[in-house]
Amino acid sequence: NAGVMQNPRHLVRRRGQEARLRCSPMKGHSHVYWYRQLPEEGLKFMVYLQKENIIDESGMPKERFSAEFPKEGPSILRIQQVVRGDSAAYFCASSPLLLDEQYFGPGTRLTVT
Amino acid sequence: KNEVEQSPQNLTAQEGEFITINCSYSVGISALHWLQQHPGGGIVSLFMLSSGKKKHGRLIATINIQEKHSSLHITASHPRDSAVYICAVPNYGQNFVFGPGTRLSVLP
C-alpha cells in the first residue's frame, strides 16, 4: 500500500506564474488535508476536502488559492499569480476517517523567484 | 480556536538520556496526535491517542484529558531521534491545529 504521494517534490516558479501541487492519498483514504509550512515556522492548516467536496477552507487565503479533490485523480492545490511570500513547503495528509490519524506526504517545496 | 503550547522549545540531550516533551491545549478534545518531523522535512505520525498511554518501541505517549495535557517520552535516546516533535489537536472538529514543535538534538 503506497503512502501519500505528492508531486512535484520541488517546484520553482517566477512571480506571477501559477503553481499546481498534486496529492494522491493513501488507498482507501477519502479525507485530504493541505498544510503550509513557511521557513522556520510551524505547520498551518489550509483546507480539508473529501471526494468532490471542500469541507473546511478556513485556513486558505481568500485570493489566488484554490483546492479540489475530484472523483477521479489526485487532490490539487492551485496557487495563481504566485508571490515570493508563497515560498514554503506544502504538505498533504490523508486519513480514512474525519480527524483520524493522518499520514503525510513528503511535501512540495515551492520557491518563487 | 484551540491554542496549543509545547515545552521545551529546544532540547539537547546526551545519547541514552530519558526525554520528556510536553503539550498542553486550551479546549477539550477527543484525541491528540504526535508527529515527528525529520531534519530533511518529512513528517511521520507517531501516535494518535484519546486516553491513557500508548507505547511504540522506545516512545511512550500519555494524555490527561481532564488536565488538557499530553507528554511524549523517549527512553534510551539516540542521535537518530533528533527531530522536531509536534503535537496536534482538533480545532472545532474539522481540522487540526499544531503546536510550535520541540526541536530535539541528541548528541552522541
Interface residues (C-beta under 8 A of the other chain):
Chain A: Y33 Y35 G42 L43 K44 F45 Y48 I55 D56 S58 G59 A89 F91 A93 L98 L99 D100 E101 Q102 Y103 F104 P106 G107 R109
Chain B: S30 A31 H33 L35 G41 G42 I43 V44 S45 M48 I86 A88 P90 N91 G93 Q94 N95 F96 V97 F98 G99 P100 G101
